[in-house]
């Protein structure tokens, strides 16, 4: 595992942790379900983008 992969792995880990921390801390007083749903949708898109940037060079045989 090179440095780039470690950095992207840490970014993904931080996004996943935010998916647990934010709804149960900052959004704990929000009674509407769409508060957390919007957050989780945004975090899912960020995870997809991070995975794209992490894996886009895996097929290159330079």
ROZADREN-405511 format. One record per residue (C-alpha): residue in three letters; y, z, x. Coordinates in steps of 0.2 Angstrom, whole numbers, plus 2048, in hexadecimal, padded with zeros to 3 digits. Layout:
["ALA", [Y, Z, X]]
...
//
This chain:
["UNK", [800, 800, 800]]
["UNK", [811, 7FB, 808]]
["UNK", [822, 803, 806]]
["UNK", [827, 7F7, 7F8]]
["UNK", [818, 7FC, 7ED]]
["UNK", [81B, 80E, 7F0]]
["UNK", [82D, 80D, 7EA]]
["UNK", [828, 803, 7DB]]
["UNK", [81A, 810, 7D7]]
["UNK", [827, 81E, 7D8]]
["UNK", [833, 815, 7CD]]
["UNK", [825, 812, 7C0]]
["UNK", [820, 825, 7C1]]
["UNK", [832, 82A, 7BE]]
["UNK", [833, 81F, 7AF]]
["UNK", [823, 826, 7A8]]
["UNK", [829, 838, 7AB]]
["UNK", [839, 834, 7A2]]
["UNK", [82F, 82E, 793]]
["UNK", [829, 840, 791]]
["UNK", [838, 84A, 797]]
["UNK", [846, 841, 78D]]
["UNK", [83E, 842, 77C]]
["UNK", [839, 854, 77D]]
["UNK", [849, 85A, 785]]
["UNK", [858, 84F, 781]]
["UNK", [852, 848, 771]]
["UNK", [849, 858, 76B]]
["UNK", [857, 85A, 75D]]
["UNK", [856, 848, 757]]
["UNK", [84B, 849, 747]]
["UNK", [84A, 836, 745]]
["UNK", [83B, 82E, 74D]]
["UNK", [845, 81F, 753]]
["UNK", [84E, 829, 760]]
["UNK", [83E, 82B, 76A]]
["UNK", [838, 81A, 765]]
["UNK", [847, 811, 76C]]
["UNK", [846, 81B, 77C]]
["UNK", [833, 817, 77E]]
["UNK", [836, 804, 77B]]
["UNK", [844, 804, 788]]
["UNK", [839, 80D, 794]]
["UNK", [82A, 801, 790]]
["UNK", [835, 7F2, 794]]
["UNK", [83A, 7FA, 7A5]]
["UNK", [828, 7FE, 7A9]]
["UNK", [824, 7EB, 7A6]]
["UNK", [832, 7E6, 7B1]]
["UNK", [82D, 7F2, 7BF]]
["UNK", [81B, 7EC, 7BE]]
["UNK", [821, 7DA, 7BF]]
["UNK", [82B, 7DD, 7CF]]
["UNK", [81D, 7E7, 7D6]]
["UNK", [810, 7D9, 7D3]]
["UNK", [81A, 7C9, 7D5]]
["UNK", [816, 7C7, 7E7]]
["UNK", [803, 7CC, 7E7]]
["UNK", [7FD, 7BA, 7E5]]
["UNK", [808, 7B3, 7F4]]
["UNK", [7FD, 7AF, 803]]
["UNK", [80B, 7AC, 810]]
//
